[in-house]
Amino acid sequence: MAGYPGDADDDVASRPRSSSMPGDVVEENAVLFGVPKKGRIHEEVMKILKGAGFDHKRPDRLDVAMCKDLPIKLVFLPAADIPSYVMEGSVHIGISGSDMLEETLVAAGHRRDDDSAPIKVLRSLGIGKCKLCLQAPKDQCDRPPKDFVGKRIVTSFPALTKQFFDKCENKEGKKTSIKVVSGSVEAACGLGLADAIVDLVETGTTMKAAGLDIVADVLETEALLFQQRPTEANGLLGTKGDTVTLIEQRIRGFMTSQSYVMVVCNCSDEALAKVCTILPGKRSPTITELKQSSWHSVSALVETKKSQRVMDDLVKAGAEDVLCFGLSNTRM
């Protein structure tokens, strides 16, 4: 598990500091963007970056890549470390799981929803969804979480685990033993190292194979886009801040494009009113007169998940030549 430099009393976001990145990574006018170098969300993050137009070429065996035509340098890092790098100011903006972000902030004595926190969340990305859970052998899972206070707990999330058990009822003043491991957490109970574990559950396959089940949820998690809180000292109130805004705008535009399609059809005067009811669009449908008298072309955005039903309804309403087009990006 990565360490977390500084302590909880430091005002990390406001004090000037030089980056801990090597000199050939840091560029005066470039925004450093930390992205996962591998792991469960790496491929999905790369798809988002490509769709948002952050074209880059990553040289072999290097963990940095300059974006073409943009003052943005991608820095490929372990997902667990990205929140620490952003909090320190070593990179300006990053993508990681909310579990990693919360662990980093709690370990440093911060809360994500606190305006004084050194990290500002820009948006959720809708990928990498899973849960951080208290898990125990199946025959122990009918017990409440407070029964595990004072027991041996193995985890990769010590700060969140401590926070969870601190909230559990503990009239006897028992101290929970929390042991940190970096991988294969689910094996700890079977090896006799732990009475229970706190670990991520996505499909549950690994958990069940280890003979474990869920006692309680600790945290729901997904991938987030976040930045170091802007200050004069870190330069994010100026040109670099404009670049960070551009990054968020492009990613938002791509994500919106994945949620909508453009549906186009032709219809007669008689069917026009009903077609427009089926195709209301974001604001209103676009209607174009066709060369053929009394006929129109109607187009509108439709939620992707509703598109098949909408197309069926258009045919029933008398529309013809119904087409559905995917979107590559948007600005809405």
N, C-alpha and C positions, 0 to 999 in steps of 0.2 A: 504493500500500500504506500502511495506517495506521501511524503511528509508535507506539512503545511507551514511554510516560512512565516515568521512574524508571530506576534501573539494577539490575543483578542482585544487588547487595549489600544493597539496601533490603529491610527486612521490611515489605512492602506491607500485608499482612493485619493486622498488629498495631498499626501507628501510626495515630492518629486523623487524619482528613483531612476537610475540607469537600468536599461534592460539587461537581463541575465543571458540573453541570446548572444551567440557568437557575432562578431562584427560584420561578417559577410551576410548575415541574415537580416540585420537591422538596416533599414534605409530611411533617411530623414523624412521623406514625404509619403512613404508607403504605409498602408495599414496592414498589420500582421494579423492574419486570420487563422486561428488554430482549429484544425479539423482532425477527426479520428484517423489514425494511420492504419488501423485494422479493427477487427471486432465486429459485433453483431449489427452495428448501424453504419459501418464504413461504406458499403456498396450503395445504400439508400442515400447517404449524404452526398456521395459522388454523383448520383443521378440528379439530385436537387441542384448541385453546383453547375452541372452541365446544362440543365434546363434553364437555369437562371442566367446563363451566358458568361460564366466565369471560366473562359477558355484558358487552359494552361498546359504546359508540357512539363512533367515531372522527370528530371534526369534520373537515370538508374542509380540506385543506392543513395539517393539524396532525399531528405525529408523537407525540402523547400521547393516551391515553384512559383514563379512570377506570372500573374495573370496577363494575358495579352490586352493591350490598349487600356488597362486600368491600373491605378497605383495601389494594387492589392497583392500581397505576397502570402500564399498559402503555406502554412507550417504544419506538417503532419506529425501529430503527437499522440501518445496514449490517451484514450478518452478520459481516464481517471485523473490525468494530470492537467487537462485543459482548464478547468475552473481555477486551479492554483496559478497557472500562468497568466490567466486574465486578471485575477485578483491582484497579482503582483505588478501587472503592467508590462510583463514580458511580451504578451500579445494583446492586441486591442479588443478583439472580438473572437468568439469561439462557438463551437457546437459540441455538446456533450449531453449525457442523460441527466435528468433532474435529480436522480439518485446521487450521481457524482457531485453535482452542484450543491445540493443540500448537505452532503457529507463535508464538503470543503468549508462551506459557510458556518455550519454548526461547530466544526472543529476550531474555527477561528473566532467563535463567539458572536456570530452574526445570524440574522434571520433574513430569508429571501425577501419577505414583504416589508422589510424595514428600509425606509428612505435613506438611511445612513449606511446601508450595506454597500460594500465596494463593487458589487456586481449588479448590473441592471438587466433583467430579462426582457428581450425584445419580442419574442413570440415562440409559441410551441410549433413543432414541425410535424406532428401527427405520425411520427415513426418511432420505432423502438419501444412500443408500449409494453409494459410488464409491471409486476409488483415486487416490492421488497417485503418479505414475509418472515415471521417467526415460524420455524419448522421444527418438528420433533418426530421421533419414531411413532409410527401409526398408533400404537397402543397407548400413547401419551397425549394424543391430539384432542381428546375430549376435555382436557384440563384448561382452565382460563390462564391467560398470560401471567397473572400475578403468582401462579404456582411455580413459575420458572425464575422468579426473583431469588437471588442467592445461588443459582445453579451455574454450571459452566456453559458459556455461550461462545461459539466460534463464529467469526464473521469477517468480511472484508470492509465492513462499514461500522467501525467502532464508535464514532461520534453519534450517528443516528441510533445505533443499538443502545448506547448509554442513555440517550435522550428518551427512548422508548421505555426502558426499564425504570428510569427516574420517575416516570409518570404513573407507573404501576403501584398499587397499594403495597406498602411495606412497613407494617406496624412494628415488626421485630427488628427493623434496622439492618436487615441482611444486605450484604454487598454482593452484587452479581459479578462473577468473574468473566471478563470479556477478553478473549484471546483473538489476535488478528492473524489471519492467513491471507495469502494473495490469490489462491486458487484452490480448486477441488474442495470447497467448503463443505459440500454435501457428504463427503467421506468422513467427516470428523466424528459423527455419532457412531458410525459403524466401527471406527478404530478406537473407540473409547476415550476420545479426546474431549467430547462435549456431551452435555445432556440435551442440548438443542442448538440450532444455528439460526442466523439471520442472513438470508441470501435472496437473490433475485429469482423469481418464478415467471417464466414466459409460457411455455406449453405444459410444464409440470412433468415432462418425461424423465428428466434427470432426477428430480426430486423423488418420484415414485420408484425409480430403479434403485435408489439408495434406501428404500424402505421408510421414507419420510412422508409427512403430510403437513398441511398448513394449520397452525394454531391460531394465528392472527395476522392481519395485514399491518405492516408498518408504514408503507408509503407506496402510492401509485406513481409510476415514473414513465417518462417519455423524453424524447430528444428535444432540446431547447436551443434557441439562438440567443446568446447573451453577450454583453460587452462590459468593459470596465466602466464604472460610472464616470461620466465626463467631468473634467476639471481643466482649469487653465494649465496645470502642471503636466497633464498627460496629452495635451494637444487635441483632445476630443471635442472641444468647443469651437474649433476652427475647421480648416480644410479636411482634416482627418475625420472629424465628426460628420461632415457632408458625405464622405466616402462610406462611412458606417451606415448612414441613412440610405444611401444608394444600395448597399448590400441587402439591407432589410427589405427595401422596396422591390428589388429584383426577385428575392426569394418569395416574398408574399405574392408577387405577380405569377410566378411559376406555380406555386401551390394552388392559387385560385384557378389557374388554367386546367389543373388536373381534376377540379371539381365540377367543371362545366363543359358542355359541348354546344356547338352552334347547330340548330335545327332549321332547315330551310324547306319551304314547300310552295307549290303553286295552288291557287284556289280561285273559284269564280266569285262574282259579286254576292251570290246567294249564300255562299259558305264563309265569306270573309269574317263576319261578326263572330261566328262560332269558332273559327280558327284562331282569331285573336284572343278569345277567352282561354283557349287551350295553350296558346303561346303568349303569355303576358310579358315575358322577358324581365330583365332587371329593372328597367324603367318603363319601357313600352316596346312592342315589336316594331321592326322596320318593314314598311310596306312600300313596294315598288310596282308601278303600273307596267304590265306587260304589253308587248306590241299587239297581241291578240286582244280584241275588244272584250271588256268586262272581266278580264283576268288579272290576277295580282301575284306577285312573289312576296311571301311573308317569311321573315327570319327573326330569330330570337335566341338568347342564351337559355339553356335548360340544364338543370343539375344532372350530372352524368348518371347518377343512380335512378333518375326518373325518366331518362331519355327513351327507353324502349316503350314504356307505357304511353308516353306523350305521342310517339310516332304512331302507335296503334290507334290512339284517340283521334289523331289528325285524319287518318284514312277513313275512319268511321264518320267523321264530320264532312267528308267530301273533298279533302285535300288530295292533290296528286303530286307525283315527282318529289316525294319526301326524302330529304337527304340529311345526314348527320355528319358533322365535321369536328374532329378533335382540335384543341387549341394548343399551341406550343408555349405561349406566354401571354400575360395580360398586364394592363395597368388600370386597375379599377378601384 
